[in-house]
């Protein structure tokens, strides 16, 4: 399998549209004359190497024009989170070899939002009656696996932190599995307060929603 550059004899895919309903995405597009099948590649929007290498990407799905007509498009389940990229390559047969039409203008690609996974967190602080410290119990409940570098906690004296820069930032040392993750308790000063934040709100806010319990 190799690439063919788009031209008059190797027309590309156009008019790609998407519709998301109940975790399913339906894609539709305009088929070039003479093209009876396409290859569909699905990846995260962060992957920027589609169509840039010498060889087509792996993990593509062959989809015929007859299937398209029967199903009124291409329907795919969204098990991922965040932005998903679908790229549709027209399939040609040249001298017994399969060629995919590469479109550098990106007209054959569409971005779809698969939604955000929720991360619930709870923070409980317990202070001894006459102690100079208090114990903080934190728990993270995740709908999907979450890497440790997605979240951090911030400690501030005299009030609750307003952001990750408003106090002393501490990283987490373990990844979070789906379900409830109870963290080891920590000791802080009696006038200190702790709050959990994204380490990069702009980046991880596309994929997760941080919700206090």
Buried (B, 14 or more C-beta within 10 A) or exposed (E): EEBBEBEEEBBBBBEBEBEBEEEEBBBBBEBBEEBEBBBBBBBBBEEEEBBEEEEBBEEBEEBEEEEBEEEEBBEBEBEBBBBBBBBBBBBBEEEEEBBBBBBEEEBBBBEBBBBBBBBBBBBEBEEEEEEEEBBBBBBBBBBBEBEEEBBBBBBBEEEEBEEBEBBEBEEBEEEBEEEEBEBEEBEBEEEBBBBBBBBEEEEBEBBBBBEEE
